[in-house]
Amino acid sequence: MWSKRHLIRIEAGLFGLVFFLGTTFLSALFTVMTPAAAAAQSPGGTTLYVSSAGNNRNSGTVSSSAYKTIQHAVDIAETIAGSVTIDVYGGSYPEQVTITPSVGSPLTTLTLVGGFGGSGATVVQPTSLKQNLNEGTTGYFFDDNTGNTAAIVGVQPLNAATATVEDLTIDGSALGGLPPGGMLEGIGFIDASGVIQGNTVENIEQPNAMGQAAVHGIEVKSTSQAENVTVSNNILLKNPGHVAIDLMSRGTLSAVVSGNQITGTPVSTLSPVAQFGVAAGGLAALSITGNTISDMSSPWGVGGVWLDAQGGATCTVADNTLTGNDNGIDVNGASGCVISGNTIAAGSAGIAVGEQFYGPTVSSNENVISDNTITGTSTVATTTVTFNGMSP
């Protein structure tokens, strides 16, 4: 027969078991609800959501409970193992975005995408910037940015993560001037692999700073390990920077630049002015195809595409439409390039071929230039490019 003491012990044991099971269940439930756990249990990776009407205290893992800022979502993503997509609703985001997963970050792939669910343009428009990237030097002519620089959207993984920046509008019109150090980029990929596609980059160079060499719409630079970057189907306009798309490397960058629309500001409306479409120096592999580049002007007679000496690159410049630029294509020290099928209407030279302008003198040779359509001043210059004593 059970005594009262036995019954008390049984009740206590049952209570302990229930308590243990309950806390274990709650702990497991909490773990499942965290983004890191969601990533571990989802083979396709984790999706985080951002809305200008959201709250950074939300879970961020369902569209109805979105974060408020892109940077908060990035910070969370850098703690998650594997692949993370950040879907951002349309709206205005007055912030600077920095993607720099640390050496110990388990993140492997980050995809940042605007216009979620057809919600309209996602406009990243900060009012001020801080220096958020650190750039080495390559020694090429248009490598204007070195040391600590500022990008509206900056990518510089300290681990091996890759990144995609897609369908954002990057707008520098609210800055009111250049950041500390005077170096500004709309999108910066520094020692990073990935994709920059479908973005609109505008108002990167302020009118009172026209001619500022260290201002680029999109800058891609590699100074250490091998990187692969695709820059495709972007629109750069309304003062797209001193160089709209700047590609600089120490022989460690392979880049594809395709389907971009780059529109400068006519020289008659701005003074001083220095605008260049695509500039490339020191790449291991380079393809510039199917781009439309117009109204890139400067006092120095250059414009659409600038090819500095490359780092042993396979180099193709083909099927581009280059109109209203000072020059169509400037080949300065680049060798081994195939330049074909381009449609060029230039104010000075259609294709200018000469020596490397800056650094060790390298003459352009062994390039294949064929089947290009050149109107306006139909010349292929063969002398060294000069700038009348002025430096761009």
JOGIWO-V346683 format. One line per field, one symbol per residue. psi: psi as a letter, one per 20 degrees, with the letter a starting at -180 (. if undefined). Layout:
# JOGIWO-V346683
psi=???
This chain:
# JOGIWO-V346683
psi=pprhgghggggggggggggghghgghghggghiqhghhghjohjaqpqqpqijapiirhiiqhilqrhqghghggghiippbpppoppqqapnmqpppnmprhjpiphppooprkpkkjapooonqirqrpiqopaqijrgjmhoqbprpqgoppnpibjqrqpopkqooojhjhjrqrpijppqgppoplqqbpoqjqppqlhoqhijpiohkoqgpppppjerpqpppoqkqppammjrgpgopoqrljjppqpoqjqopoapphiiqprqopqfppppjqhpppoqkqopqkoqrijkrefpporqrlkqpppoqkqooqjrfqfpoonipqjqooqjqopoqiepgopparphpapopqprkqooqkqoprcnmqoqjrppqkljqp.
